[in-house]
Amino acid sequence: MAELELVDLVANRTMSPEIAATLQAAAQQSRSLLVVAIPRGAGKSTVTNATLAHVPEGTALHTLLNHPG
C-alpha cells in the first residue's frame, strides 16, 4: 500500500485542510512535532509520515516510538 500524503488525508476527510496546512508549515520550518493518540491503529504513523514528507532535505530527524511489549 502506498503511503498517504497530507492531501490524501484531507481528501478522505481524515483531517481538515487547516490542520494539514499547519502540519506542512511546521515541517517546512523544521519545527518540533509530537503526535499522540489512543487507541493503537489511530493513524499516528500515517500522520507522522505524511508530515515528514515536507521536512526540508538534510534536516536531522529524531523519532521515539513506544511499542507495548
Protein Blocks (a to p, Z undefined) as FASTA:
>chain_A
ZZddfklmmmnomacfklmmmmmmmmmnopacddddddehilmmmmmmmmmmmgcghiac
dddddddZZ
